[in-house]
Amino acid sequence: MSVLVCGEAIVDLFVDIGEGTMQAQPVLGGSPYNVAIGLARLGVSTAFFGGLSSDLFGAAIRSRLVAEGVDIAHCVETEQLTTISIVGTNAQGLPAYAFHGEGKADRSVDVADLPKELDHHIRAIAMGSFTLAVEPVASAHLALAQREAGSRLISIDPNLRPTVTPDLADWRRRFAAFVPRAGIIKASDEDLAIAFPGTAHRDLTESWLAAGAELCIITHGAKGAVAWRRGREPVVQAGRPVEVVDTVGAGDSFHAALLAWLDQRGLLSREGLSELGDAQLSEVLAFAVTASAVTCSRRGAEPPRSSEMPRPSAAPDIAS
């Protein structure tokens, strides 16, 4: 087992309202859930830790994880219902979200539910999204990060959900508690613009690196990604041109591909990250950008399998 992914597995309910009609399609989702599947599809031995309901949606989530090859031995079964995220379109034609998650399965995990001991083969723990900031699961994840940071690489994608955690001051306080335990912090420019308005990316990443992170990556959607390390100039990777169907799960595929590339080269550790040269960092960024682009080329959060990954193109770098 190489990576333990912690967080929510939920149902996205896509709703289309017409003249006197309404259609809805449930899709299994959740950022950490997508990361776990993305890792497994890229050949990484992966486990998932999260609260799964005993309801029908929970059974579907459990079945899908197993079918994708994700170990669910650490999952916590609960009678609490599965969180449902309503996804629709507002009057301006933009995506609109509403989470029905208070007291639901993914949030119900507490410190007592933490695995007592992790398999020694687990080299990294991936965390992210709103389970970093809602209780009691946020305290459980923080306790796990505090316990394991000395022996395993912690990778965090904040993946901000303002509709779930609208108090941004509280969100920043909670996120800050995770930063000193993180070896990798991966975030999107959109999330950072909401969470830290007016703050330059260099200033943010320098503060995270000073707190102990080895590698900080900021994704810029179609423009690519920028990686920051302590005392070195950033490495910039251009985006990969693709005909976009939608961008659902693109960031999750990036995170999964990043960890997969490092794992398969024996670099999934703080020591491995510290040894990364510029050429290797460019290669891992290109691999992750490619995985993200493949996901954007099809409907929904469908991360690529190893066999579907094309060779990264040698596109010119973009300005950060």
Secondary structure as GFF3:
##gff-version 3
##sequence-region A 1 320
A	DSSP	beta_strand	3	6	.	.	.	ID=ss1
A	DSSP	beta_strand	10	17	.	.	.	ID=ss2
A	DSSP	beta_strand	22	29	.	.	.	ID=ss3
A	DSSP	alpha_helix	31	41	.	.	.	ID=ss4
A	DSSP	beta_strand	46	49	.	.	.	ID=ss5
A	DSSP	beta_strand	51	53	.	.	.	ID=ss6
A	DSSP	alpha_helix	56	67	.	.	.	ID=ss7
A	DSSP	beta_strand	76	78	.	.	.	ID=ss8
A	DSSP	beta_strand	84	89	.	.	.	ID=ss9
A	DSSP	beta_strand	95	100	.	.	.	ID=ss10
A	DSSP	three_ten_helix	105	107	.	.	.	ID=ss11
A	DSSP	three_ten_helix	111	113	.	.	.	ID=ss12
A	DSSP	beta_strand	124	128	.	.	.	ID=ss13
A	DSSP	three_ten_helix	129	132	.	.	.	ID=ss14
A	DSSP	alpha_helix	137	148	.	.	.	ID=ss15
A	DSSP	beta_strand	153	157	.	.	.	ID=ss16
A	DSSP	alpha_helix	168	178	.	.	.	ID=ss17
A	DSSP	three_ten_helix	179	181	.	.	.	ID=ss18
A	DSSP	beta_strand	184	188	.	.	.	ID=ss19
A	DSSP	alpha_helix	189	195	.	.	.	ID=ss20
A	DSSP	alpha_helix	201	211	.	.	.	ID=ss21
A	DSSP	beta_strand	215	219	.	.	.	ID=ss22
A	DSSP	three_ten_helix	221	223	.	.	.	ID=ss23
A	DSSP	beta_strand	224	228	.	.	.	ID=ss24
A	DSSP	beta_strand	235	238	.	.	.	ID=ss25
A	DSSP	alpha_helix	250	264	.	.	.	ID=ss26
A	DSSP	alpha_helix	270	274	.	.	.	ID=ss27
A	DSSP	alpha_helix	278	296	.	.	.	ID=ss28
A	DSSP	three_ten_helix	306	308	.	.	.	ID=ss29
###
